[in-house]
Amino acid sequence: MQRHVVAVAVTDGAPTFELAVPCEVFGIDRSDLVDPWYELRLCAAQPGPLRTAAGLVVPASHGLDHLAEADTVVVAACSRDVQIDPPVSLLQAVREAHELGRRIVSICSGAYVLAAAGLLDGRRATAHWMNAMDFSHRFPDVEFDPTSLYIEDGTILTSAGTGSAIDLCLHLVRQDFGSAVANEVARRMVVPPHREGGQAQYARPPVRVRRTNDTLAPVLEWARRRLHEQLTVPQLAGQAGLSERTFARRFREALGTTPLQWVLQERVRLAQELLETTDDPVESVAQRTGFGSATNLRYHFGRLTGVSPQTYRHVFRHRAAQQRRGTSPSGMRIG
């Protein structure tokens, strides 16, 4: 039997846990279970030396050319900088591997790279539930599902955040070598071989955003500049030059939600940005985002993200501090 090659694309500042999971599952010699076991190749997607978010040096001894030669390509979770602006060479290498029929896998925010490469257009995909609004906003052609632990769509697989990397990697072992082998790997890792349910048990996801049309786009931008003000459906419909009924119908057709629900979602998105980038107290954030009071902000923020504003700020600040202690530019990411 020919050895199955797993190539992991590594970027600077990658979250340590999510990168460690494929190394644990595919990189440890388990030839007592299946011989030959996988061959793991860590492929540098950027000039080195590469470090994880915690500052650990990653010995990525292979280049991106090895992605096309692999049987499975794994794009590990990445820092916020890479999410926003993935290396062009990485996008090209992932596209080439996909065109050659390789199995393409992303772990958590690695889905941003697949989406930027165009591989997820028209497909279902997932990432950490806290990335749901941002991901849907950036990639409206992707059918983002914030409830699944992992999703398989043809030869492309995406995982949710953090612990879901284990679920997906064990699923790949199950595909390649069967349930008995996957169950034994899980037993050695002291984890369940399969978890029931999805991310919904951990968080309440936001509404997915679809592509807008030319009539609504200017209205949405107008509203985004006035989130601190009171916004009503008559106001929005007036900006679109439509009756309230027609506006509401076209809005739902285009975005899959109601105008007021969209405004709520945008206010939560703005609150996330302020919590990440400023030291403003929650009461001030509530005023700047149109919620009016800290109580209203906490209620709606918690309902859409599953965490309180204070917890959200703490987690993002903690991750940012981790990356500052490494060599990569500061970035913030959940999962």
NUVEX-244166 format. One record per residue (C-alpha): x negated, y, z negated; residue number from 1; chain. Coordinates in nm, 3 decimals, padded with zeros to 5 digits. Example, Ala and Ser with C-alpha at 12.3 -4.5 7.8 and 13.67 -1.06 7.14 Angstrom:
BEGIN
R       X       Y       Z num chaine
R -01.230 -00.450 -00.780   1      A
R -01.367 -00.106 -00.714   2      A
END
This chain:
BEGIN
R       X       Y       Z num chaine
R  00.000  00.000  00.000   1      A
R -00.131  00.344  00.092   2      A
R -00.188  00.590 -00.191   3      A
R  00.079  00.864 -00.214   4      A
R -00.088  01.205 -00.217   5      A
R  00.069  01.484 -00.423   6      A
R -00.073  01.830 -00.351   7      A
R  00.006  02.102 -00.607   8      A
R -00.023  02.463 -00.489   9      A
R -00.165  02.666 -00.779  10      A
R -00.156  03.044 -00.814  11      A
R -00.326  03.263 -01.071  12      A
R -00.132  03.318 -01.393  13      A
R  00.082  03.007 -01.350  14      A
R  00.281  02.906 -01.660  15      A
R  00.081  02.638 -01.837  16      A
R  00.356  02.389 -01.920  17      A
R  00.513  02.378 -01.574  18      A
R  00.172  02.323 -01.414  19      A
R  00.081  02.056 -01.669  20      A
R  00.389  01.843 -01.598  21      A
R  00.296  01.728 -01.244  22      A
R -00.061  01.676 -01.367  23      A
R  00.072  01.451 -01.645  24      A
R  00.312  01.255 -01.424  25      A
R  00.107  01.219 -01.107  26      A
R -00.251  01.285 -01.218  27      A
R -00.296  01.021 -01.490  28      A
R -00.402  00.682 -01.359  29      A
R -00.106  00.448 -01.407  30      A
R -00.226  00.174 -01.174  31      A
R -00.122 -00.080 -01.437  32      A
R  00.235  00.009 -01.332  33      A
R  00.185  00.056 -00.959  34      A
R -00.139  00.005 -00.770  35      A
R -00.232  00.234 -00.614  36      A
R -00.084  00.516 -00.822  37      A
R -00.052  00.872 -00.692  38      A
R -00.350  01.083 -00.590  39      A
R -00.318  01.437 -00.730  40      A
R -00.483  01.730 -00.555  41      A
R -00.482  02.079 -00.709  42      A
R -00.488  02.328 -00.424  43      A
R -00.592  02.689 -00.479  44      A
R -00.346  02.933 -00.323  45      A
R -00.562  03.232 -00.416  46      A
R -00.935  03.301 -00.455  47      A
R -01.064  03.163 -00.782  48      A
R -01.130  03.110 -01.056  49      A
R -00.764  03.048 -01.130  50      A
R -00.625  03.057 -01.483  51      A
R -00.290  02.974 -01.633  52      A
R -00.084  03.233 -01.816  53      A
R -00.243  03.108 -02.139  54      A
R -00.594  03.158 -02.000  55      A
R -00.685  02.797 -01.923  56      A
R -00.911  02.755 -01.619  57      A
R -00.754  02.542 -01.346  58      A
R -01.002  02.324 -01.151  59      A
R -00.830  02.362 -00.814  60      A
R -01.097  02.202 -00.598  61      A
R -00.889  02.179 -00.280  62      A
R -00.765  02.441 -00.036  63      A
R -00.422  02.502  00.112  64      A
R -00.510  02.293  00.417  65      A
R -00.454  01.986  00.199  66      A
R -00.082  02.067  00.172  67      A
R -00.019  01.953  00.528  68      A
R -00.210  01.629  00.464  69      A
R -00.012  01.539  00.150  70      A
R  00.298  01.323  00.123  71      A
R  00.451  01.551 -00.140  72      A
R  00.383  01.923 -00.178  73      A
R  00.456  02.077 -00.519  74      A
R  00.471  02.454 -00.557  75      A
R  00.415  02.513 -00.926  76      A
R  00.590  02.787 -01.123  77      A
R  00.430  03.126 -01.071  78      A
R  00.384  03.465 -01.232  79      A
R  00.617  03.755 -01.160  80      A
R  00.359  03.910 -00.926  81      A
R  00.362  03.598 -00.708  82      A
R  00.741  03.575 -00.721  83      A
R  00.768  03.926 -00.577  84      A
R  00.480  03.900 -00.328  85      A
R  00.365  03.543 -00.255  86      A
R  00.033  03.501 -00.073  87      A
R  00.091  03.491  00.303  88      A
R -00.145  03.196  00.336  89      A
R  00.064  02.999  00.087  90      A
R  00.387  03.074  00.275  91      A
R  00.227  02.960  00.601  92      A
R  00.091  02.642  00.444  93      A
R  00.428  02.551  00.293  94      A
R  00.606  02.612  00.624  95      A
R  00.355  02.395  00.808  96      A
R  00.393  02.112  00.558  97      A
R  00.772  02.132  00.591  98      A
R  00.754  02.125  00.973  99      A
R  00.542  01.811  00.946 100      A
R  00.815  01.645  00.742 101      A
R  00.644  01.650  00.404 102      A
R  00.852  01.634  00.088 103      A
R  00.855  01.986 -00.057 104      A
R  00.909  02.043 -00.429 105      A
R  00.924  02.360 -00.637 106      A
R  00.906  02.380 -01.013 107      A
R  01.104  02.661 -01.172 108      A
R  00.999  02.996 -01.020 109      A
R  00.807  02.815 -00.747 110      A
R  01.144  02.834 -00.570 111      A
R  01.067  03.200 -00.500 112      A
R  00.784  03.086 -00.274 113      A
R  01.002  02.836 -00.088 114      A
R  01.271  03.100 -00.043 115      A
R  01.023  03.361  00.080 116      A
R  00.897  03.105  00.330 117      A
R  01.253  03.064  00.461 118      A
R  01.277  02.699  00.360 119      A
R  01.581  02.746  00.138 120      A
R  01.803  02.946  00.375 121      A
R  02.144  02.779  00.387 122      A
R  02.044  02.527  00.122 123      A
R  02.135  02.470 -00.242 124      A
R  01.851  02.544 -00.480 125      A
R  01.787  02.617 -00.845 126      A
R  01.534  02.772 -01.082 127      A
R  01.551  02.886 -01.443 128      A
R  01.900  03.014 -01.528 129      A
R  01.755  03.348 -01.638 130      A
R  01.629  03.402 -01.283 131      A
R  01.977  03.356 -01.137 132      A
R  02.075  03.718 -01.076 133      A
R  01.732  03.825 -00.956 134      A
R  01.690  03.526 -00.726 135      A
R  02.037  03.563 -00.575 136      A
R  01.978  03.933 -00.520 137      A
R  01.646  03.873 -00.342 138      A
R  01.756  03.570 -00.139 139      A
R  02.128  03.600 -00.056 140      A
R  02.105  03.329  00.212 141      A
R  02.021  03.068 -00.052 142      A
R  02.306  02.895 -00.233 143      A
R  02.163  02.934 -00.581 144      A
R  02.300  02.695 -00.842 145      A
R  02.207  02.803 -01.195 146      A
R  02.372  02.498 -01.356 147      A
R  02.162  02.207 -01.227 148      A
R  01.846  02.064 -01.382 149      A
R  01.720  01.992 -01.031 150      A
R  01.859  01.983 -00.680 151      A
R  01.769  01.761 -00.386 152      A
R  01.863  01.897 -00.045 153      A
R  01.713  01.679  00.224 154      A
R  01.335  01.676  00.189 155      A
R  01.335  01.986 -00.033 156      A
R  01.375  01.961 -00.410 157      A
R  01.388  02.243 -00.664 158      A
R  01.388  02.228 -01.043 159      A
R  01.525  02.452 -01.313 160      A
R  01.302  02.595 -01.585 161      A
R  01.042  02.449 -01.817 162      A
R  01.160  02.105 -01.936 163      A
R  01.342  02.044 -01.607 164      A
R  01.002  01.996 -01.444 165      A
R  00.986  01.664 -01.628 166      A
R  01.331  01.565 -01.502 167      A
R  01.239  01.637 -01.140 168      A
R  00.897  01.471 -01.151 169      A
R  01.045  01.156 -01.303 170      A
R  01.311  01.164 -01.030 171      A
R  01.033  01.163 -00.769 172      A
R  00.870  00.862 -00.935 173      A
R  01.210  00.693 -00.938 174      A
R  01.246  00.761 -00.564 175      A
R  00.899  00.631 -00.483 176      A
R  00.861  00.332 -00.714 177      A
R  01.204  00.259 -00.862 178      A
R  01.382  00.309 -01.193 179      A
R  01.179  00.057 -01.393 180      A
R  00.853  00.240 -01.322 181      A
R  01.007  00.583 -01.384 182      A
R  01.156  00.462 -01.712 183      A
R  00.819  00.330 -01.827 184      A
R  00.649  00.662 -01.743 185      A
R  00.919  00.841 -01.943 186      A
R  00.866  00.601 -02.234 187      A
R  00.493  00.676 -02.237 188      A
R  00.566  01.049 -02.225 189      A
R  00.820  01.002 -02.508 190      A
R  01.098  01.172 -02.312 191      A
R  01.439  01.053 -02.189 192      A
R  01.419  00.887 -01.845 193      A
R  01.726  01.085 -01.741 194      A
R  01.912  01.373 -01.903 195      A
R  02.284  01.409 -01.858 196      A
R  02.440  01.745 -01.777 197      A
R  02.261  02.052 -01.649 198      A
R  02.150  02.402 -01.739 199      A
R  02.508  02.492 -01.825 200      A
R  02.456  02.330 -02.163 201      A
R  02.180  02.583 -02.232 202      A
R  02.315  02.902 -02.076 203      A
R  02.616  03.059 -01.913 204      A
R  02.503  03.160 -01.563 205      A
R  02.591  03.484 -01.385 206      A
R  02.797  03.514 -01.070 207      A
R  02.613  03.429 -00.749 208      A
R  02.568  03.718 -00.506 209      A
R  02.619  03.667 -00.134 210      A
R  02.524  03.878  00.166 211      A
R  02.707  04.210  00.195 212      A
R  02.833  04.373  00.513 213      A
R  02.760  04.715  00.660 214      A
R  03.075  04.868  00.509 215      A
R  03.001  04.762  00.153 216      A
R  02.623  04.805  00.142 217      A
R  02.630  05.188  00.107 218      A
R  02.899  05.160 -00.159 219      A
R  02.690  04.916 -00.361 220      A
R  02.387  05.143 -00.345 221      A
R  02.603  05.439 -00.448 222      A
R  02.733  05.244 -00.746 223      A
R  02.388  05.123 -00.850 224      A
R  02.275  05.485 -00.883 225      A
R  02.569  05.555 -01.116 226      A
R  02.579  05.253 -01.343 227      A
R  02.553  05.484 -01.645 228      A
R  02.882  05.647 -01.544 229      A
R  03.236  05.515 -01.559 230      A
R  03.306  05.327 -01.237 231      A
R  03.653  05.227 -01.120 232      A
R  03.794  05.038 -00.826 233      A
R  03.965  05.352 -00.687 234      A
R  03.627  05.529 -00.690 235      A
R  03.454  05.244 -00.509 236      A
R  03.735  05.204 -00.258 237      A
R  03.726  05.579 -00.190 238      A
R  03.355  05.560 -00.114 239      A
R  03.426  05.281  00.134 240      A
R  03.716  05.470  00.291 241      A
R  03.951  05.180  00.225 242      A
R  04.266  05.123  00.027 243      A
R  04.213  04.958 -00.309 244      A
R  04.378  04.636 -00.193 245      A
R  04.176  04.611  00.128 246      A
R  03.855  04.701 -00.053 247      A
R  03.909  04.436 -00.321 248      A
R  03.982  04.171 -00.057 249      A
R  03.677  04.253  00.154 250      A
R  03.462  04.276 -00.156 251      A
R  03.557  03.927 -00.269 252      A
R  03.509  03.789  00.083 253      A
R  03.159  03.937  00.102 254      A
R  03.030  03.887 -00.252 255      A
R  03.249  03.614 -00.395 256      A
R  03.353  03.820 -00.696 257      A
R  03.562  04.122 -00.795 258      A
R  03.429  04.481 -00.784 259      A
R  03.440  04.522 -01.161 260      A
R  03.267  04.189 -01.219 261      A
R  02.994  04.298 -00.977 262      A
R  02.951  04.626 -01.165 263      A
R  02.918  04.429 -01.489 264      A
R  02.657  04.205 -01.332 265      A
R  02.456  04.503 -01.206 266      A
R  02.470  04.668 -01.547 267      A
R  02.332  04.353 -01.707 268      A
R  02.058  04.342 -01.442 269      A
R  01.965  04.702 -01.520 270      A
R  01.970  04.626 -01.891 271      A
R  01.727  04.339 -01.829 272      A
R  01.488  04.574 -01.650 273      A
R  01.504  04.830 -01.930 274      A
R  01.451  04.564 -02.196 275      A
R  01.149  04.437 -02.004 276      A
R  00.987  04.770 -01.923 277      A
R  01.081  05.016 -02.200 278      A
R  01.087  05.037 -02.578 279      A
R  01.432  05.199 -02.578 280      A
R  01.653  05.080 -02.864 281      A
R  01.951  04.866 -02.770 282      A
R  02.190  05.156 -02.829 283      A
R  02.001  05.367 -02.574 284      A
R  01.994  05.081 -02.325 285      A
R  02.370  05.049 -02.370 286      A
R  02.418  05.417 -02.284 287      A
R  02.187  05.406 -01.982 288      A
R  02.363  05.102 -01.838 289      A
R  02.721  05.222 -01.885 290      A
R  02.820  04.984 -02.164 291      A
R  02.870  05.273 -02.402 292      A
R  02.780  05.093 -02.723 293      A
R  02.535  04.832 -02.845 294      A
R  02.828  04.609 -02.936 295      A
R  02.959  04.607 -02.578 296      A
R  02.610  04.548 -02.441 297      A
R  02.547  04.255 -02.673 298      A
R  02.880  04.097 -02.585 299      A
R  02.851  04.121 -02.207 300      A
R  02.476  04.055 -02.197 301      A
R  02.517  03.742 -02.404 302      A
R  02.812  03.625 -02.196 303      A
R  02.620  03.650 -01.868 304      A
R  02.270  03.546 -01.975 305      A
R  02.336  03.325 -02.274 306      A
R  02.099  03.520 -02.501 307      A
R  02.112  03.846 -02.694 308      A
R  01.932  04.160 -02.567 309      A
R  01.686  04.135 -02.857 310      A
R  01.603  03.773 -02.777 311      A
R  01.566  03.851 -02.407 312      A
R  01.324  04.135 -02.481 313      A
R  01.124  03.921 -02.723 314      A
R  01.085  03.634 -02.475 315      A
R  00.983  03.858 -02.187 316      A
R  00.741  04.057 -02.399 317      A
R  00.588  03.734 -02.529 318      A
R  00.535  03.600 -02.177 319      A
R  00.390  03.932 -02.061 320      A
R  00.148  03.931 -02.354 321      A
R  00.040  03.578 -02.264 322      A
R -00.044  03.686 -01.911 323      A
R -00.232  03.995 -02.027 324      A
R -00.456  03.770 -02.236 325      A
R -00.546  03.582 -01.918 326      A
R -00.715  03.717 -01.604 327      A
R -00.406  03.767 -01.393 328      A
R -00.219  04.096 -01.367 329      A
R  00.061  04.137 -01.614 330      A
R  00.384  03.973 -01.505 331      A
R  00.703  03.854 -01.668 332      A
R  00.892  03.537 -01.599 333      A
R  01.124  03.304 -01.780 334      A
R  01.080  02.933 -01.738 335      A
END
